[in-house]
């Protein structure tokens, strides 16, 4: 286990990288300007948790919180709801759960050098893991008024595909 200083530094670096990639991803978001079809931080979150472990989920949470603030601002949302905290919790949970599925079903470290491992990752682990935060956050953001109810299904679909 790394030292406390190393863990704090890596969590801060994860949060900043997540926020930067999130800001870039929001630049290509679709109306209602809250969900991005290409969300780079989800891959970053999986990578850092997969490689270094679950102790980096606080960095994912903080980075996602910054992205939520940016997304709220970009979408013109004036009210703040519990979704502002629950969506980042969903991002951290998604990173951990997807990494767990990779550790359990695909193997890590793994060269993914067999067709079954590649297929398992591409068609089972990645889609199931990516579904988690979209399924938790979109209903909460709809309830909080950040996403119009009429855009809920589209937002969920886009969020899932982006992650």
mmCIF file of the C-alpha atoms, coordinates in Angstrom:
data_MODEL
# 
_entry.id   MODEL 
# 
loop_
_atom_site.group_PDB 
_atom_site.id 
_atom_site.type_symbol 
_atom_site.label_atom_id 
_atom_site.label_alt_id 
_atom_site.label_comp_id 
_atom_site.label_asym_id 
_atom_site.label_entity_id 
_atom_site.label_seq_id 
_atom_site.pdbx_PDB_ins_code 
_atom_site.Cartn_x 
_atom_site.Cartn_y 
_atom_site.Cartn_z 
_atom_site.occupancy 
_atom_site.B_iso_or_equiv 
_atom_site.pdbx_formal_charge 
_atom_site.auth_seq_id 
_atom_site.auth_comp_id 
_atom_site.auth_asym_id 
_atom_site.auth_atom_id 
_atom_site.pdbx_PDB_model_num 
ATOM 1   C CA . UNK A 1 1   ? 0.000   0.000   0.000   1.00 0.00 ? 1   UNK A CA 1 
ATOM 2   C CA . UNK A 1 2   ? 1.441   3.399   -0.967  1.00 0.00 ? 2   UNK A CA 1 
ATOM 3   C CA . UNK A 1 3   ? 2.124   6.023   1.670   1.00 0.00 ? 3   UNK A CA 1 
ATOM 4   C CA . UNK A 1 4   ? -0.571  8.507   2.656   1.00 0.00 ? 4   UNK A CA 1 
ATOM 5   C CA . UNK A 1 5   ? 1.243   11.288  0.801   1.00 0.00 ? 5   UNK A CA 1 
ATOM 6   C CA . UNK A 1 6   ? 1.414   9.205   -2.371  1.00 0.00 ? 6   UNK A CA 1 
ATOM 7   C CA . UNK A 1 7   ? -2.267  8.269   -2.078  1.00 0.00 ? 7   UNK A CA 1 
ATOM 8   C CA . UNK A 1 8   ? -3.301  11.902  -1.590  1.00 0.00 ? 8   UNK A CA 1 
ATOM 9   C CA . UNK A 1 9   ? -1.171  13.007  -4.535  1.00 0.00 ? 9   UNK A CA 1 
ATOM 10  C CA . UNK A 1 10  ? -2.532  10.296  -6.844  1.00 0.00 ? 10  UNK A CA 1 
ATOM 11  C CA . UNK A 1 11  ? -6.124  11.034  -5.801  1.00 0.00 ? 11  UNK A CA 1 
ATOM 12  C CA . UNK A 1 12  ? -5.588  14.745  -6.490  1.00 0.00 ? 12  UNK A CA 1 
ATOM 13  C CA . UNK A 1 13  ? -3.992  13.937  -9.865  1.00 0.00 ? 13  UNK A CA 1 
ATOM 14  C CA . UNK A 1 14  ? -6.899  11.616  -10.692 1.00 0.00 ? 14  UNK A CA 1 
ATOM 15  C CA . UNK A 1 15  ? -9.431  14.308  -9.756  1.00 0.00 ? 15  UNK A CA 1 
ATOM 16  C CA . UNK A 1 16  ? -7.696  16.936  -11.877 1.00 0.00 ? 16  UNK A CA 1 
ATOM 17  C CA . UNK A 1 17  ? -7.285  14.628  -14.885 1.00 0.00 ? 17  UNK A CA 1 
ATOM 18  C CA . UNK A 1 18  ? -10.914 13.498  -14.566 1.00 0.00 ? 18  UNK A CA 1 
ATOM 19  C CA . UNK A 1 19  ? -12.101 17.113  -14.403 1.00 0.00 ? 19  UNK A CA 1 
ATOM 20  C CA . UNK A 1 20  ? -9.950  18.151  -17.381 1.00 0.00 ? 20  UNK A CA 1 
ATOM 21  C CA . UNK A 1 21  ? -11.131 15.228  -19.518 1.00 0.00 ? 21  UNK A CA 1 
ATOM 22  C CA . UNK A 1 22  ? -14.693 15.886  -18.348 1.00 0.00 ? 22  UNK A CA 1 
ATOM 23  C CA . UNK A 1 23  ? -14.460 19.529  -19.377 1.00 0.00 ? 23  UNK A CA 1 
ATOM 24  C CA . UNK A 1 24  ? -13.184 18.460  -22.804 1.00 0.00 ? 24  UNK A CA 1 
ATOM 25  C CA . UNK A 1 25  ? -15.983 15.894  -23.103 1.00 0.00 ? 25  UNK A CA 1 
ATOM 26  C CA . UNK A 1 26  ? -18.632 18.482  -22.229 1.00 0.00 ? 26  UNK A CA 1 
ATOM 27  C CA . UNK A 1 27  ? -17.435 20.522  -25.204 1.00 0.00 ? 27  UNK A CA 1 
ATOM 28  C CA . UNK A 1 28  ? -18.994 17.870  -27.458 1.00 0.00 ? 28  UNK A CA 1 
ATOM 29  C CA . UNK A 1 29  ? -22.151 17.342  -25.411 1.00 0.00 ? 29  UNK A CA 1 
ATOM 30  C CA . UNK A 1 30  ? -25.560 17.237  -27.025 1.00 0.00 ? 30  UNK A CA 1 
ATOM 31  C CA . UNK A 1 31  ? -28.677 19.137  -25.970 1.00 0.00 ? 31  UNK A CA 1 
ATOM 32  C CA . UNK A 1 32  ? -29.771 19.438  -23.182 1.00 0.00 ? 32  UNK A CA 1 
ATOM 33  C CA . UNK A 1 33  ? -26.014 20.116  -22.845 1.00 0.00 ? 33  UNK A CA 1 
ATOM 34  C CA . UNK A 1 34  ? -25.619 17.847  -19.852 1.00 0.00 ? 34  UNK A CA 1 
ATOM 35  C CA . UNK A 1 35  ? -24.598 14.493  -21.312 1.00 0.00 ? 35  UNK A CA 1 
ATOM 36  C CA . UNK A 1 36  ? -21.657 13.842  -23.627 1.00 0.00 ? 36  UNK A CA 1 
ATOM 37  C CA . UNK A 1 37  ? -21.588 11.120  -26.258 1.00 0.00 ? 37  UNK A CA 1 
ATOM 38  C CA . UNK A 1 38  ? -17.831 10.798  -25.726 1.00 0.00 ? 38  UNK A CA 1 
ATOM 39  C CA . UNK A 1 39  ? -16.989 10.844  -22.025 1.00 0.00 ? 39  UNK A CA 1 
ATOM 40  C CA . UNK A 1 40  ? -13.265 10.272  -21.643 1.00 0.00 ? 40  UNK A CA 1 
ATOM 41  C CA . UNK A 1 41  ? -13.163 10.368  -17.813 1.00 0.00 ? 41  UNK A CA 1 
ATOM 42  C CA . UNK A 1 42  ? -15.076 7.082   -17.535 1.00 0.00 ? 42  UNK A CA 1 
ATOM 43  C CA . UNK A 1 43  ? -12.188 5.287   -19.231 1.00 0.00 ? 43  UNK A CA 1 
ATOM 44  C CA . UNK A 1 44  ? -9.661  7.162   -17.122 1.00 0.00 ? 44  UNK A CA 1 
ATOM 45  C CA . UNK A 1 45  ? -11.536 6.217   -13.946 1.00 0.00 ? 45  UNK A CA 1 
ATOM 46  C CA . UNK A 1 46  ? -11.602 2.549   -14.907 1.00 0.00 ? 46  UNK A CA 1 
ATOM 47  C CA . UNK A 1 47  ? -7.907  2.611   -15.785 1.00 0.00 ? 47  UNK A CA 1 
ATOM 48  C CA . UNK A 1 48  ? -6.716  4.197   -12.532 1.00 0.00 ? 48  UNK A CA 1 
ATOM 49  C CA . UNK A 1 49  ? -8.881  1.948   -10.345 1.00 0.00 ? 49  UNK A CA 1 
ATOM 50  C CA . UNK A 1 50  ? -7.944  -1.138  -12.360 1.00 0.00 ? 50  UNK A CA 1 
ATOM 51  C CA . UNK A 1 51  ? -4.220  -0.413  -12.203 1.00 0.00 ? 51  UNK A CA 1 
ATOM 52  C CA . UNK A 1 52  ? -3.801  1.135   -8.726  1.00 0.00 ? 52  UNK A CA 1 
ATOM 53  C CA . UNK A 1 53  ? -6.857  -0.061  -6.833  1.00 0.00 ? 53  UNK A CA 1 
ATOM 54  C CA . UNK A 1 54  ? -10.049 1.110   -5.205  1.00 0.00 ? 54  UNK A CA 1 
ATOM 55  C CA . UNK A 1 55  ? -8.256  3.620   -2.996  1.00 0.00 ? 55  UNK A CA 1 
ATOM 56  C CA . UNK A 1 56  ? -8.337  5.988   -5.998  1.00 0.00 ? 56  UNK A CA 1 
ATOM 57  C CA . UNK A 1 57  ? -12.147 6.156   -6.047  1.00 0.00 ? 57  UNK A CA 1 
ATOM 58  C CA . UNK A 1 58  ? -12.114 9.363   -3.918  1.00 0.00 ? 58  UNK A CA 1 
ATOM 59  C CA . UNK A 1 59  ? -10.182 11.043  -6.750  1.00 0.00 ? 59  UNK A CA 1 
ATOM 60  C CA . UNK A 1 60  ? -12.802 9.808   -9.222  1.00 0.00 ? 60  UNK A CA 1 
ATOM 61  C CA . UNK A 1 61  ? -15.539 11.182  -6.948  1.00 0.00 ? 61  UNK A CA 1 
ATOM 62  C CA . UNK A 1 62  ? -13.901 14.625  -6.631  1.00 0.00 ? 62  UNK A CA 1 
ATOM 63  C CA . UNK A 1 63  ? -13.164 14.862  -10.348 1.00 0.00 ? 63  UNK A CA 1 
ATOM 64  C CA . UNK A 1 64  ? -16.722 13.878  -11.172 1.00 0.00 ? 64  UNK A CA 1 
ATOM 65  C CA . UNK A 1 65  ? -18.035 16.457  -8.704  1.00 0.00 ? 65  UNK A CA 1 
ATOM 66  C CA . UNK A 1 66  ? -16.121 19.153  -10.587 1.00 0.00 ? 66  UNK A CA 1 
ATOM 67  C CA . UNK A 1 67  ? -17.561 17.887  -13.875 1.00 0.00 ? 67  UNK A CA 1 
ATOM 68  C CA . UNK A 1 68  ? -21.076 17.938  -12.396 1.00 0.00 ? 68  UNK A CA 1 
ATOM 69  C CA . UNK A 1 69  ? -20.625 21.590  -11.412 1.00 0.00 ? 69  UNK A CA 1 
ATOM 70  C CA . UNK A 1 70  ? -19.424 22.372  -14.943 1.00 0.00 ? 70  UNK A CA 1 
ATOM 71  C CA . UNK A 1 71  ? -22.293 20.426  -16.521 1.00 0.00 ? 71  UNK A CA 1 
ATOM 72  C CA . UNK A 1 72  ? -24.865 22.147  -14.294 1.00 0.00 ? 72  UNK A CA 1 
ATOM 73  C CA . UNK A 1 73  ? -23.445 25.510  -15.311 1.00 0.00 ? 73  UNK A CA 1 
ATOM 74  C CA . UNK A 1 74  ? -23.286 24.619  -19.014 1.00 0.00 ? 74  UNK A CA 1 
ATOM 75  C CA . UNK A 1 75  ? -26.881 23.371  -19.017 1.00 0.00 ? 75  UNK A CA 1 
ATOM 76  C CA . UNK A 1 76  ? -28.066 26.529  -17.254 1.00 0.00 ? 76  UNK A CA 1 
ATOM 77  C CA . UNK A 1 77  ? -29.317 24.670  -14.189 1.00 0.00 ? 77  UNK A CA 1 
ATOM 78  C CA . UNK A 1 78  ? -29.900 27.129  -11.373 1.00 0.00 ? 78  UNK A CA 1 
ATOM 79  C CA . UNK A 1 79  ? -31.000 24.704  -8.648  1.00 0.00 ? 79  UNK A CA 1 
ATOM 80  C CA . UNK A 1 80  ? -28.718 22.237  -6.945  1.00 0.00 ? 80  UNK A CA 1 
ATOM 81  C CA . UNK A 1 81  ? -29.975 18.828  -5.902  1.00 0.00 ? 81  UNK A CA 1 
ATOM 82  C CA . UNK A 1 82  ? -28.644 15.688  -4.271  1.00 0.00 ? 82  UNK A CA 1 
ATOM 83  C CA . UNK A 1 83  ? -27.798 14.473  -7.782  1.00 0.00 ? 83  UNK A CA 1 
ATOM 84  C CA . UNK A 1 84  ? -24.818 16.803  -7.664  1.00 0.00 ? 84  UNK A CA 1 
ATOM 85  C CA . UNK A 1 85  ? -23.282 14.436  -5.088  1.00 0.00 ? 85  UNK A CA 1 
ATOM 86  C CA . UNK A 1 86  ? -24.928 11.184  -6.132  1.00 0.00 ? 86  UNK A CA 1 
ATOM 87  C CA . UNK A 1 87  ? -23.717 11.288  -9.746  1.00 0.00 ? 87  UNK A CA 1 
ATOM 88  C CA . UNK A 1 88  ? -20.058 11.488  -8.608  1.00 0.00 ? 88  UNK A CA 1 
ATOM 89  C CA . UNK A 1 89  ? -20.715 8.637   -6.192  1.00 0.00 ? 89  UNK A CA 1 
ATOM 90  C CA . UNK A 1 90  ? -22.108 6.708   -9.162  1.00 0.00 ? 90  UNK A CA 1 
ATOM 91  C CA . UNK A 1 91  ? -18.956 7.461   -11.163 1.00 0.00 ? 91  UNK A CA 1 
ATOM 92  C CA . UNK A 1 92  ? -16.745 6.115   -8.376  1.00 0.00 ? 92  UNK A CA 1 
ATOM 93  C CA . UNK A 1 93  ? -18.981 3.065   -7.954  1.00 0.00 ? 93  UNK A CA 1 
ATOM 94  C CA . UNK A 1 94  ? -18.967 2.467   -11.711 1.00 0.00 ? 94  UNK A CA 1 
ATOM 95  C CA . UNK A 1 95  ? -15.161 2.600   -11.854 1.00 0.00 ? 95  UNK A CA 1 
ATOM 96  C CA . UNK A 1 96  ? -14.850 0.170   -8.943  1.00 0.00 ? 96  UNK A CA 1 
ATOM 97  C CA . UNK A 1 97  ? -17.570 -2.223  -10.176 1.00 0.00 ? 97  UNK A CA 1 
ATOM 98  C CA . UNK A 1 98  ? -16.193 -2.333  -13.720 1.00 0.00 ? 98  UNK A CA 1 
ATOM 99  C CA . UNK A 1 99  ? -12.656 -2.888  -12.434 1.00 0.00 ? 99  UNK A CA 1 
ATOM 100 C CA . UNK A 1 100 ? -13.988 -5.672  -10.202 1.00 0.00 ? 100 UNK A CA 1 
ATOM 101 C CA . UNK A 1 101 ? -15.642 -7.328  -13.215 1.00 0.00 ? 101 UNK A CA 1 
ATOM 102 C CA . UNK A 1 102 ? -12.352 -7.119  -15.130 1.00 0.00 ? 102 UNK A CA 1 
ATOM 103 C CA . UNK A 1 103 ? -10.399 -8.560  -12.187 1.00 0.00 ? 103 UNK A CA 1 
ATOM 104 C CA . UNK A 1 104 ? -12.958 -11.342 -11.743 1.00 0.00 ? 104 UNK A CA 1 
ATOM 105 C CA . UNK A 1 105 ? -13.981 -12.299 -15.286 1.00 0.00 ? 105 UNK A CA 1 
ATOM 106 C CA . UNK A 1 106 ? -11.233 -11.128 -17.642 1.00 0.00 ? 106 UNK A CA 1 
ATOM 107 C CA . UNK A 1 107 ? -8.202  -11.172 -15.380 1.00 0.00 ? 107 UNK A CA 1 
ATOM 108 C CA . UNK A 1 108 ? -5.786  -8.382  -14.631 1.00 0.00 ? 108 UNK A CA 1 
ATOM 109 C CA . UNK A 1 109 ? -3.089  -7.973  -15.550 1.00 0.00 ? 109 UNK A CA 1 
ATOM 110 C CA . UNK A 1 110 ? -4.081  -9.581  -18.798 1.00 0.00 ? 110 UNK A CA 1 
ATOM 111 C CA . UNK A 1 111 ? -2.794  -9.195  -22.306 1.00 0.00 ? 111 UNK A CA 1 
ATOM 112 C CA . UNK A 1 112 ? -6.341  -9.778  -23.551 1.00 0.00 ? 112 UNK A CA 1 
ATOM 113 C CA . UNK A 1 113 ? -4.693  -12.009 -26.075 1.00 0.00 ? 113 UNK A CA 1 
ATOM 114 C CA . UNK A 1 114 ? -7.496  -14.477 -26.559 1.00 0.00 ? 114 UNK A CA 1 
ATOM 115 C CA . UNK A 1 115 ? -10.740 -13.815 -28.410 1.00 0.00 ? 115 UNK A CA 1 
ATOM 116 C CA . UNK A 1 116 ? -12.825 -14.850 -25.407 1.00 0.00 ? 116 UNK A CA 1 
ATOM 117 C CA . UNK A 1 117 ? -11.160 -12.278 -23.124 1.00 0.00 ? 117 UNK A CA 1 
ATOM 118 C CA . UNK A 1 118 ? -11.588 -9.500  -25.678 1.00 0.00 ? 118 UNK A CA 1 
ATOM 119 C CA . UNK A 1 119 ? -15.215 -10.439 -26.319 1.00 0.00 ? 119 UNK A CA 1 
ATOM 120 C CA . UNK A 1 120 ? -15.935 -10.707 -22.615 1.00 0.00 ? 120 UNK A CA 1 
ATOM 121 C CA . UNK A 1 121 ? -14.535 -7.225  -21.999 1.00 0.00 ? 121 UNK A CA 1 
ATOM 122 C CA . UNK A 1 122 ? -16.133 -5.581  -25.051 1.00 0.00 ? 122 UNK A CA 1 
ATOM 123 C CA . UNK A 1 123 ? -19.559 -7.204  -24.957 1.00 0.00 ? 123 UNK A CA 1 
ATOM 124 C CA . UNK A 1 124 ? -20.157 -7.917  -21.260 1.00 0.00 ? 124 UNK A CA 1 
ATOM 125 C CA . UNK A 1 125 ? -17.918 -6.040  -18.825 1.00 0.00 ? 125 UNK A CA 1 
ATOM 126 C CA . UNK A 1 126 ? -17.729 -2.628  -20.525 1.00 0.00 ? 126 UNK A CA 1 
ATOM 127 C CA . UNK A 1 127 ? -21.449 -2.365  -21.377 1.00 0.00 ? 127 UNK A CA 1 
ATOM 128 C CA . UNK A 1 128 ? -22.568 -3.592  -17.950 1.00 0.00 ? 128 UNK A CA 1 
ATOM 129 C CA . UNK A 1 129 ? -20.169 -1.326  -16.099 1.00 0.00 ? 129 UNK A CA 1 
ATOM 130 C CA . UNK A 1 130 ? -21.065 1.704   -18.184 1.00 0.00 ? 130 UNK A CA 1 
ATOM 131 C CA . UNK A 1 131 ? -24.735 1.158   -17.497 1.00 0.00 ? 131 UNK A CA 1 
ATOM 132 C CA . UNK A 1 132 ? -24.304 1.704   -13.766 1.00 0.00 ? 132 UNK A CA 1 
ATOM 133 C CA . UNK A 1 133 ? -23.808 5.469   -13.489 1.00 0.00 ? 133 UNK A CA 1 
ATOM 134 C CA . UNK A 1 134 ? -26.255 6.295   -16.272 1.00 0.00 ? 134 UNK A CA 1 
ATOM 135 C CA . UNK A 1 135 ? -28.924 4.234   -14.540 1.00 0.00 ? 135 UNK A CA 1 
ATOM 136 C CA . UNK A 1 136 ? -28.298 5.886   -11.173 1.00 0.00 ? 136 UNK A CA 1 
ATOM 137 C CA . UNK A 1 137 ? -27.684 9.472   -12.241 1.00 0.00 ? 137 UNK A CA 1 
ATOM 138 C CA . UNK A 1 138 ? -30.102 10.225  -15.063 1.00 0.00 ? 138 UNK A CA 1 
ATOM 139 C CA . UNK A 1 139 ? -33.255 9.583   -12.994 1.00 0.00 ? 139 UNK A CA 1 
ATOM 140 C CA . UNK A 1 140 ? -31.838 11.737  -10.186 1.00 0.00 ? 140 UNK A CA 1 
ATOM 141 C CA . UNK A 1 141 ? -30.917 14.533  -12.592 1.00 0.00 ? 141 UNK A CA 1 
ATOM 142 C CA . UNK A 1 142 ? -34.402 14.388  -14.109 1.00 0.00 ? 142 UNK A CA 1 
ATOM 143 C CA . UNK A 1 143 ? -35.946 14.548  -10.625 1.00 0.00 ? 143 UNK A CA 1 
ATOM 144 C CA . UNK A 1 144 ? -33.680 17.482  -9.763  1.00 0.00 ? 144 UNK A CA 1 
ATOM 145 C CA . UNK A 1 145 ? -34.589 19.378  -12.920 1.00 0.00 ? 145 UNK A CA 1 
ATOM 146 C CA . UNK A 1 146 ? -31.139 19.258  -14.511 1.00 0.00 ? 146 UNK A CA 1 
ATOM 147 C CA . UNK A 1 147 ? -32.416 17.097  -17.383 1.00 0.00 ? 147 UNK A CA 1 
ATOM 148 C CA . UNK A 1 148 ? -35.940 17.531  -18.785 1.00 0.00 ? 148 UNK A CA 1 
ATOM 149 C CA . UNK A 1 149 ? -38.136 14.459  -18.304 1.00 0.00 ? 149 UNK A CA 1 
ATOM 150 C CA . UNK A 1 150 ? -38.759 14.341  -22.050 1.00 0.00 ? 150 UNK A CA 1 
ATOM 151 C CA . UNK A 1 151 ? -35.001 13.858  -22.585 1.00 0.00 ? 151 UNK A CA 1 
ATOM 152 C CA . UNK A 1 152 ? -34.542 11.153  -19.935 1.00 0.00 ? 152 UNK A CA 1 
ATOM 153 C CA . UNK A 1 153 ? -34.301 8.130   -22.244 1.00 0.00 ? 153 UNK A CA 1 
ATOM 154 C CA . UNK A 1 154 ? -32.085 9.950   -24.749 1.00 0.00 ? 154 UNK A CA 1 
ATOM 155 C CA . UNK A 1 155 ? -29.864 11.218  -21.925 1.00 0.00 ? 155 UNK A CA 1 
ATOM 156 C CA . UNK A 1 156 ? -29.579 7.746   -20.414 1.00 0.00 ? 156 UNK A CA 1 
ATOM 157 C CA . UNK A 1 157 ? -28.711 6.234   -23.817 1.00 0.00 ? 157 UNK A CA 1 
ATOM 158 C CA . UNK A 1 158 ? -26.142 8.934   -24.559 1.00 0.00 ? 158 UNK A CA 1 
ATOM 159 C CA . UNK A 1 159 ? -24.606 8.694   -21.079 1.00 0.00 ? 159 UNK A CA 1 
ATOM 160 C CA . UNK A 1 160 ? -24.305 4.914   -21.381 1.00 0.00 ? 160 UNK A CA 1 
ATOM 161 C CA . UNK A 1 161 ? -22.743 5.108   -24.840 1.00 0.00 ? 161 UNK A CA 1 
ATOM 162 C CA . UNK A 1 162 ? -20.405 7.917   -23.782 1.00 0.00 ? 162 UNK A CA 1 
ATOM 163 C CA . UNK A 1 163 ? -19.114 5.970   -20.789 1.00 0.00 ? 163 UNK A CA 1 
# 
